[in-house]
Amino acid sequence: MAGSGELTAGAVALQRFGLGPKPGQGEVFRAQIREKLLAEIAAGGVAQPAGVPFSGTVEIGKALFAFEDQEKREREARRIASATHAQASQQGSPQAMEMVGAAPQAQPAGPQNQMAPAKPPNEPALPYRTYRDEVKSRVDLALAAETGFSERLVMFWSNHFCIGATKSTIGRIMAGAYEREAIRPHVFGRFEDMLIAAESHPAMLDFLDNRQSIGPNSPAGRRQGRGLNENLAREIMELHTLGVSGGYSQGDVTNLARILTGWTMAGRDGRLGFPGSFIFNPGQHEPGVTPLLGRDYAQPDLAQGVAALTDLARQPATAHFIATKLVRHFVADDPTPPLVEALAATFRDSGGDLGAVYRALIGNDAAWMAPATKIRSPQEFMLASYRALGRKPDFGQIIGPVGVMGQPFWQPSGPNGYADSNAAWGSAEGLKTRVDVAAGWGRQAAGSVADPRVLADDILGPLLSPETKQAVARAESKPQAIALLLMSPEFQRR
């Protein structure tokens, strides 16, 4: 029989490293939580969401360009019809009015016209429909997960290598595919593989404008008079690898931008690759040997960028930066130096083997015994609440709460992603919004929760304080009791 201290540590761990307990995960489960987390790492894979509308970027690119072409035809048809109607109104003759009916109409969707699938009645346009279905599939996966540790890691890395779904139509329709293709396959693999996959994905190249970056001395640069865009290079060094204090200069940023010229997305003509897919365009690549962080890169074409990213992934500053972010995310806003150094050393010694880094985190008692001071982010709060209540939300019940709480999926305000600190989520206004959201969930779940007192004991176990137990028992109604449980310090903090 596990001791009370072990059960308490297991209860904290399920919230700290996972997405929170589900009903029925009692003492035995809590006592085995470390073994379960290590088993997830040993399995070495992350599940892919089911029911997504497109298998990947190739299908998405084809559908997106067809959608845009169809919209263009429809706009042109409306323009001609409007102009014809205005002309007929001015002339006022029956013959002129008949011309309105003869105005060109948008072509019907069909394979013969290579159009996007017709929009169902009362449904949003294709990009938002795709975004909606991708979000729903992820939430379903997170709610079904046993511990949620793997999904937490996906959320962490997706935010580390963030893109913005609202910047462009490409971002909106590809956000889910980006996470499925660039993040999930590498969560338990090597950091350098995830780095290369993320930076070469069309969604990232669009988000950080590398599609507009052209080597000044490349054939395209000389012909068009265009030059570098340094956004991707800057964020790779500042946000994805070395960190802002990682020892690089503005000259290094410019040179990395030169190295990454030609990394772009195939256009609708498919001349260099499947429309919407990643391609290397040699006609846009800056020629010659380029120095970066004291080393010369003379590799040809795409290999030059791959070599530069590989070396950035293996820099000691990158190991320390990633270790700090992991400890801040899972343990405390102010990471303790010994725990950070333990993870950084594992990162360096293993060549960026992320599974080894996670094992170092889970195996370190300091990560388990730290006080539960981290406030769950809005997405974590939503997932933990629906897991605890056994709810299966529709899209509106997902996007509404995280939207009002300030963390909609794949929509950070900038390339640094969503903040990972109590200051970001624990403001008075933020907590007031959570109270309102929790009250709504309490009303929704009142019919399916038999006794909130039993649920509180089941979900929180040894973490349940006398104060929270009493507050739930004395609530004026069942919805209020559920809301008090969800807003309790034991549930909010991990």
N, C-alpha and C positions, 0 to 999 in steps of 0.2 A: 504494500500500500504506500503510495507516495505521500511524503510529508506535506504539511501546509505550505512551507516555503517553496517547495518544488511545484506545487499546484498553482501558487500565486505567480511564480516565475513563468509557468506555462501559459497562464491566462494572459499575462502581460505580453508574452512573446507572440501569441496568436493575434494580438492587436498590433504589436510593434512591427512584426515582420510579415504579417498576413493582412487579410481584409476583415478580420473580426469573425467571431464564432457564429455558427448556425445552430438553431435549436437541436438539442440532443447530443451536442459535442461536450460531454461531461468530463468527470475527473480522469477517466482512463485516457481520453483524447488529450487533455492538457498535460498529463504526465508524459506523453509520448511525442510532444510537439517538436522537440529538438531533433529527434530521429526522423520525424516526418519532413521537416525542412531539409535536412541533409539528404534524405531520399529523393526529394525533388531536384536537388542539385545533381545528385548522382545519375538521375534519369537523363539529364542533359538535353532536354527539349521542352519547348513551350507549345501548347496547343494553339492551333489556328482557329479563328472564329468560323462558325458554320453559317450558311445562308446568305453570304455576301453576294451582291448582284453581279460582280465581275471578278474573274479569277486573278487578274493582275493588270499592270499598266498597259500591256499591249491591247487587251480588250477595251480598257478604259479609253486609251487614246483614240482608237477607232470610233468608239461610241461618242466621245466628246467632239471630235471634229465633225462627225455626221450631225450631231445636235447643233453645233454652231452654224453649219451650212444650212440646215433646215430653218433655223431662226433667221438667218440672213435672207433666205428666200421669202419667208413669211413677212418680214419687215418690208421687203421690196414690193411684195404683192399689196400690202396695206398702203404703201406710199402711192402706188399707181392707182389703186382704187380711190384713195382720197383725192388725188389730183383730178381723176376723171369725174368724180362726183362734184367737185368744185367747179369744173368747167361746165358740166351739164347744168348746174344750178344757175350759173351766169347766163347761159344761152337760153335756158327755160323751154326748149322745144322738146316734144315727145321723142323725136329721133335721138336727140342728145341724151335724154334721160335713159334711153335704152342702152346707151353705151356703158352705163354703170354696170349693168349685168354682164357685159362682155369683157370687163376688166380681168386681167390675169389673176388667177387664184393660186394659193400655195399648193404645191403638188402633194398628193396624199403620201403618207409614209408607206414604204414598201421596199423590198429588196431591190427592185428594179431602179429605185432612186438612191440607193445606198444611204438611207436616212436612219436617224436614231429611232429606237423604239417609240411608238406613239405614246404620249403621256395619258395615263388613265384619267378618267373624269375626276375633278376636284383634287388632283394630285399635284405637288410642286414639280418644278422642272427637273430634268435628269440630274444635274449636279447635286442639288439638295436632296433628292430622293436617294442618291447613292450615299451621300454623307449620313443621312438618317439611318439607312439600313446597316451601314458600317458601325455606327455608334451602338445601335441596338444589339448587334451581334457580339460586340465586346462586353457589354454589360451582362448579357446572358451568360457569357463564358465566365466572367468574374463571379457572378452569383452562384454558378454551379461548382466552382473550384472548391476543393476540400479545405485548404488553408488560405489560398489566395496569394501565396508568396511569389509564385511565378508571374502572376498578373501585376503584383506590385512592382516587380522588376521591370516589366514591360512599361508600366506607367512612368517609372523613373527614367528609363532610357529614352522613351518617346518624348519626355519633357526636356531631357538633356540635349537631344538632337531634334529640337522642336521645329515644326513648320507652322504656318498659319493658314487655316482653312478659309479665311475670309479675304485673303489678299487677292485672289484671282479665281477664276473658274477652274483652272488646273488644280489649285490648292484645295478647293472644295471637293472636287470629285476624286482626287487622288490621295487625300489625307489617310483614309483607311488602308489603301493599298500600300502606301509608304510604310506604315507601321507593320503591316503583314510581311512586306518584302525586305525592308532594311533593318528592322529592329528585332522582331520575334525570332527569326532563324539564328540570331547571334547572341541572344541573351545569356546563354551558358557557354558561349564559345570564346573567341579571342577578341579583345577590344579593337585591334587594328582591322579585323574583318568587318565589324560593325561600323567603324569609322568610314571605311572605304565605301561600304554599301550605302550609308546614309548620305555621304557627300556626292555620290554619283547618281543618286535617285532623281528622276525628273522633278518630283515635288520639291526637293531641296534646291535644285538648280533654278527652279522658278522662284521659290520663296526668297532666296538670297541673290537673285539677279545674275547668276553666272551665265545665263543664256545671252545676256547683253555684253558679256566681257569678251573682247577680241584683242588678240595680240597686235600691237601697233605695227609691228614689222611682218606680220603674217600676210599672206595674199589678200585675205578679206580686209585686214586693217589698212593696207596700202591702197586698196581699191575704194574702200568706203570712207576712209578717214576717221574711223572709230577706234576707241581704245579700251583700256581696262576698266572693269568694275571690281572693286576690291571687297565688296560686302562678304562674299563667301569666304575668302581667304582670311579676313579679319576675324570673323566669327569662329572659324575653325581653330585659330590660335587662341583667341580670348575665351571662348565659351565651350569648345569641344575638346581641346587637348591641354595646352600649357597653362591656361588661366591667365588672368590679367597681369599677374606678377611673374609670369613664366620666363622672363629673360629674353624676349624677342623685341625687335625694333620695328619702326614703321617701314624701313627698307625691307625687312623680312616679309611683312604683309604684302608689300607691292610685288616682291619676287614670287611669293606663293601664288598671287593672283596671275602672274605671268605663266607659272608652271601649270595652272589649272585652266588656261585658255583652251578652248576646243571641247571642254566638257559641257555638253549641251543635250538638248532633246530633239529627237527626230520630228520634223514637221509633217504636215498633212500630206505632202507629196510622197513621203516614204522613200526619198531618194537615197538616204544614207542608212535607213533602218526602219523598223516598224513604227508607224506614226505614234508619237507619245512615249516611245522608249528612250533610254539613255543611249547616246552615241558619242563617239569622239570624232570631232570634225577637224582634220588636219589643216584645212584651209584657214582656220581661225586661230591656230596654235602659234604662240610666240616661239620663233626658232632660236636655237643656240643653247649654250650652257648657262644655267642660272644658279647663283649661290643662294643658300638658305641656311641660316643658323651656323655659318662657318663651313658649310660643305657645298661642293659643286655638284649639280645634277645635270648630267649630260645624256641621260637616257632618251631614246626616241619617243616622240608622240605620247600616247597614254601612259606608257611605262614611267615617264618622268613624274607625273602626278602620283601614281601609285607608290613609287619609291619615297617621295616626299611625305606622303601621309603615313606610310609605314614607319618612317623614322620619327615623325612627330608622336605617333602612338607609343613609341618606346623611350621617349624622353623621361628622365626622372621627374621633371616638373609635371608631366602628365600623370604619372603614377600618384603623386601627392595630391594633385587637383581632383582626380577621380575618387581617391580614398576619402578626401575631405567631404566631397559631396555625398558619398554613400553614407558616411557616419552622420552627417547632418540630416539626411533624409530619414534614416531609420532610428537614430538614437537621440540626438540632441541638437538644438540650434547652435550651441557652442561646442564643436567636436573636441573631445579630449585628445591631446597630442599623442599619448601612447597608443590609443586605439587607431588613430589615423596612420601612425607610422607602421603599425603592425599590418594594416591593409596595404599601405603603399609598398612595403617591403615584399609582400606576397605578389603584388602586381609586378614589381620589377623582376623578382626572381623567377616568376613563372612565364615571363614574356607576355604579360597582359591576359593571362588565362582567367576569365571572369568567374568561372566555377570555383577556382582555387581562392579567389578573393572573397566570394560569398561564404565559402567554408571557413575562412579566417574570421569573418564577421560572426557567423553563427556559433563558431567554436570558442569565441572569446567571451569569458564571463562578464567582462565590463559592458558588453553590449546587452547583456541580459539584466544585470543588476542596476543599471542606471534608472533613476526615477522616471516615471511616466510623465514627461513634461511637454511632449510634442502634441499640438492640437491637430486633429485630423483635417486634411484639406477637404474642401467641399465634395470632390469626387469620392474620396475615401469615406467621408461621412455618409454620403448617399448609398454607396455600395454596402458599407457596414450595416446601415439601417435596414435596407431591403433584405440583406442576408439574415439579420436578426428576426425580422418580421415574417420571413418566408414569402416575401412578395415577388411577383413576376411583373415588373412594370412595363407599360407600353412606352413608346418614344416620348410622348408628351410628359409622362411622369418621370422621365430621365432628364430631358433637356430643360424642362421648366425649372426644377429645383437647382441644378448646377448652374443654370444661367443666372438666376436671381442671386445665388451665392457667389458668383463671380469666377466660375471655372468651367465654362463649357468645353467640350472635348475639342482639342486641337485648335484652340483659338486664343493663344496668349497674345498679349499686347505688343510683344517684341521678340526678337530672336533669343533672348535670355530665358524664355519660357516662363512658366508660372513660378512665383516665389515659393520657397520651401522653408518658411519660418513662421513662428507664432505671430510675429508682428503683422504679417500679411493677412492672416485669417482670424486673428483673435481680437480685432477691434470691437468697440461697443456696437457699431452699426452692423458689423458682420455677425456678431453673436445674436443681435436682435433678429436679423434675417433668419438665422438658424432656428430660433424659437418659433417663428412663423411657419417655417418649412416643417419642423418637427410636429407642430400642431396639426398641420395638414395630413401628415403621415399617420398621426394618431387617429384622426377621423377615418381615414381610409382603411386602417387595419383593425378598427374596433370590432368588426364583425368576425374576424378570423382569429383573434387572440382571445383565448378563453379566460385567462386570468393574468393580468400584467404583473402581479406579484410573483407568480410562478415563472413567468418569462424572464423577469429581472434576475432571479436566482439562477435560472438556466444559462442565460447569456453571460452574466458577469461573474458568477461563481464566487470564488474567494475575493474578487475585487469589490464586490458589493458592500458598500459602507452602510452603517446603521442609519445615517442621515438619508441616503438615497432610498433605502428599504422603507423607511418610515414615510418619506415623501410619496412614493408610489402607492403605499397602502392607504394613505390619507387623501389621495386625489379625489376630486369631486365627481369625476366621471372616468370611464375607461379610456376615452381618447386622451384625456389630460394625463392619466397615469402612464400611458405609452409615451407621450411627449416628454414627460419628466424623466423617464428612463433614458430616452435618446439624448436628452440634454444634460444628463448627469456627468459630473467630472470624470467618473470611471469610464464612461462610454466615449466622451469627447477626446480624452487624452490617451496617448499610446507611448 
